[in-house]
Amino acid sequence: MQQEWNIKSRSEVCHATGRPFVAGEVFYTALFHDGEGFRRIDLSEEGWNARAADLSAEPIFSYWRSKFEPPVPPAPEPLRRDDAEGMLRQLMESRDPAHCNTRYLLAVMLERKRILRPQKSPEQGTLLYEHATTGETFIITDPGLSLTDLMGVQEEVSALLSGLSAPVAAETESVEVRTEVR
């Protein structure tokens, strides 16, 4: 089950109690998988403990614990963002499977810059990230790139970030799929 997912922001209130989170409070994020995709909820310690005691609760796909930091209001952007984060957001919204390699490389770049924090992924081939500032969740498919694949993807990312190119349409971009039998 490898699929992309729309970015979902961290909630400012507990899903179970409806109580707003306060700065520095520990809370839990839980992801659920249903037939239509992923669903995210954020729970206070109280909500998390109540859910854990409920034996009939829906099974969790993945979860993690964080400290709540109220979002900082974004500064108005006078120009379109052509940085790695802006480009990743644009490619995530397009959901074009041809951009899987590019989304992966941009996410890894943002992880190295500590903008995206990796979270434990319950499934091989899927990477879970939480945005360090906004708390948004990013689910990225790991395309299993080899070193020979990286050069072409790096050139595409460089062209996109320098504004020399727009995201390539699915029908013109070639994606190499490899199956390894062990």
C-alpha positions as CSV (number, residue, x, y, z in Angstrom):
1,M,0.0,0.0,0.0
2,Q,2.1,2.8,-1.3
3,Q,0.3,6.1,-1.8
4,E,0.6,9.8,-1.3
5,W,-1.5,11.6,1.1
6,N,-2.7,15.2,1.4
7,I,-0.9,17.2,4.0
8,K,-2.9,17.4,7.2
9,S,-2.2,20.1,9.8
10,R,-1.8,19.5,13.5
11,S,-5.0,20.3,15.4
12,E,-5.0,22.9,18.1
13,V,-7.6,21.0,20.1
14,C,-7.9,17.5,21.5
15,H,-10.0,15.3,19.2
16,A,-11.5,13.4,22.2
17,T,-12.1,16.2,24.7
18,G,-12.4,19.3,22.5
19,R,-10.0,21.1,24.9
20,P,-7.4,23.4,23.3
21,F,-3.8,22.4,23.6
22,V,-1.5,24.7,25.6
23,A,2.1,25.6,24.7
24,G,4.5,22.8,25.8
25,E,1.7,20.3,26.5
26,V,2.5,16.7,25.4
27,F,0.0,15.3,22.9
28,Y,-0.3,12.3,20.6
29,T,-0.9,12.1,16.9
30,A,-2.6,9.0,15.6
31,L,-3.0,8.0,11.9
32,F,-5.8,5.7,10.8
33,H,-6.1,3.9,7.5
34,D,-9.5,3.3,5.9
35,G,-10.7,2.5,2.4
36,E,-10.3,6.1,1.3
37,G,-6.8,6.8,2.7
38,F,-5.4,8.2,5.9
39,R,-7.1,10.2,8.7
40,R,-5.2,12.0,11.4
41,I,-6.4,12.9,15.0
42,D,-4.5,14.7,17.8
43,L,-5.2,13.7,21.4
44,S,-4.2,15.1,24.8
45,E,-2.7,12.8,27.4
46,E,-6.2,12.4,28.8
47,G,-7.8,11.6,25.5
48,W,-4.9,9.2,24.6
49,N,-5.3,7.3,27.9
50,A,-9.1,7.1,27.5
51,R,-8.7,5.7,24.0
52,A,-6.1,3.1,25.2
53,A,-8.6,1.9,27.8
54,D,-11.3,1.5,25.2
55,L,-11.0,-2.1,23.9
56,S,-13.4,-1.4,21.0
57,A,-11.3,1.5,19.7
58,E,-10.3,1.5,16.0
59,P,-6.8,0.2,15.4
60,I,-4.1,2.8,14.8
61,F,-2.0,2.7,11.7
62,S,0.8,4.8,13.3
63,Y,1.3,7.2,16.1
64,W,3.8,9.5,17.8
65,R,4.1,11.9,20.7
66,S,5.0,15.6,20.5
67,K,5.0,18.8,22.5
68,F,2.5,21.3,21.3
69,E,3.9,24.6,20.0
70,P,1.2,27.1,18.9
71,P,1.7,27.9,15.2
72,V,3.4,31.1,14.3
73,P,1.3,33.2,11.9
74,P,3.0,33.0,8.5
75,A,4.5,36.2,7.1
76,P,2.8,37.3,3.9
77,E,4.6,36.1,0.9
78,P,5.0,38.7,-1.8
79,L,6.3,36.3,-4.3
80,R,5.7,32.6,-5.1
81,R,8.0,30.3,-3.1
82,D,10.4,28.4,-5.3
83,D,12.3,26.7,-2.5
84,A,12.4,23.0,-1.6
85,E,9.4,23.2,0.8
86,G,7.3,25.2,-1.6
87,M,8.1,22.8,-4.4
88,L,7.3,19.8,-2.3
89,R,4.0,21.2,-1.3
90,Q,3.2,22.0,-4.9
91,L,4.1,18.4,-6.0
92,M,2.1,16.9,-3.1
93,E,-1.0,18.8,-4.2
94,S,-0.6,17.6,-7.8
95,R,-0.6,13.9,-6.6
96,D,1.0,13.0,-10.0
97,P,2.7,9.6,-9.6
98,A,5.4,10.7,-12.0
99,H,6.8,13.0,-9.4
100,C,7.4,10.3,-6.8
101,N,11.2,10.5,-7.2
102,T,11.2,14.3,-6.9
103,R,8.9,14.4,-3.9
104,Y,11.2,11.8,-2.2
105,L,14.4,13.8,-2.9
106,L,12.8,17.1,-1.7
107,A,11.6,15.4,1.5
108,V,15.1,14.0,2.2
109,M,16.6,17.5,1.6
110,L,14.1,19.0,4.1
111,E,14.9,16.3,6.6
112,R,18.6,17.2,6.4
113,K,17.7,20.8,7.0
114,R,15.6,19.7,10.0
115,I,12.4,21.2,8.5
116,L,10.8,17.8,8.4
117,R,11.2,15.4,11.3
118,P,11.0,11.7,10.4
119,Q,8.5,9.6,12.3
120,K,8.3,5.9,12.8
121,S,6.7,4.3,9.7
122,P,4.8,1.1,10.2
123,E,5.2,0.1,6.6
124,Q,8.3,-0.4,4.5
125,G,8.4,1.9,1.4
126,T,6.5,4.7,3.1
127,L,8.1,7.6,4.9
128,L,6.2,9.7,7.6
129,Y,7.4,13.2,8.4
130,E,6.1,15.9,10.7
131,H,6.9,19.5,9.8
132,A,9.0,20.9,12.7
133,T,7.2,24.2,12.8
134,T,3.6,23.7,11.7
135,G,3.1,20.0,12.8
136,E,1.8,19.1,9.4
137,T,2.1,15.4,8.4
138,F,3.7,14.4,5.1
139,I,3.5,10.8,3.8
140,I,6.0,10.2,1.1
141,T,6.4,7.0,-1.0
142,D,10.0,5.8,-1.0
143,P,10.7,5.0,-4.7
144,G,13.9,2.9,-3.8
145,L,16.2,5.1,-5.9
146,S,19.6,3.7,-6.7
147,L,22.8,5.9,-7.0
148,T,22.5,5.9,-10.8
149,D,18.9,7.3,-10.5
150,L,19.9,10.1,-8.2
151,M,21.8,12.2,-10.8
152,G,18.7,12.6,-13.0
153,V,16.4,13.4,-10.1
154,Q,18.9,15.9,-8.7
155,E,19.1,17.7,-12.0
156,E,15.3,17.9,-12.2
157,V,15.1,19.2,-8.6
158,S,17.8,21.8,-9.3
159,A,16.0,23.0,-12.4
160,L,12.7,23.2,-10.5
161,L,14.2,25.2,-7.6
162,S,16.2,27.6,-9.8
163,G,12.9,28.4,-11.7
164,L,14.3,27.1,-15.0
165,S,11.6,24.5,-15.2
166,A,8.0,23.8,-14.2
167,P,7.0,20.4,-12.8
168,V,7.1,17.9,-15.7
169,A,3.8,16.5,-16.8
170,A,3.3,12.7,-16.2
171,E,3.3,11.8,-19.8
172,T,6.7,13.3,-20.5
173,E,8.6,12.2,-17.4
174,S,10.1,8.7,-17.4
175,V,10.0,6.8,-14.2
176,E,12.1,3.6,-13.8
177,V,10.5,0.9,-11.8
178,R,12.7,-1.8,-10.4
179,T,11.6,-5.1,-8.9
180,E,14.2,-6.9,-6.9
181,V,13.7,-10.6,-6.2
182,R,15.6,-12.1,-3.2
